[in-house]
Amino acid sequence: MRLIVAREKKEKAEEVLRSIGNPDSANRVNNVFNNGEGYMDLVVSNWIPVSEGGTTYSNYWFLIDMERASEMAKLVWGWKPKFDDDKVITKGTKVYTGSTMFKPGFVSHQWAYGAQATS
């Protein structure tokens, strides 16, 4: 699992993922997100803007299931590699033209969850 947060929320995310509990509270519980085994890693994003047009994006966060994402990611072909023989010879070298078109695609987006937190 991977947690992606804005740069402004790095410290809060580290606290949530790496704390061993909440010692200042009567509701002290074990950390279900990490359990000391590296269950979830943290990525601080540079592409989440601070604010734009009055909208604050720094509270946005995303949770990615990396294993599920790799199973659902596919390579989508527009066309597979093909070469044309135009019978062009330049300075003793035969010239072939080739082309291909492909892009990554996903069977489903059920591997990602994002939310706009309020704080």
Secondary structure, 3 states (H helix, E strand, C coil): CEEEEEHHHHHHHHHHHHCCCCCCCCCCCCCCCCCCCCCCEEEEECCCCCEECCEECCCEEEEECHHHHHHHEEEEEEEEEEEEEEEEEECCEEEEEEEEEEEEEECCCCCEEEEECCC
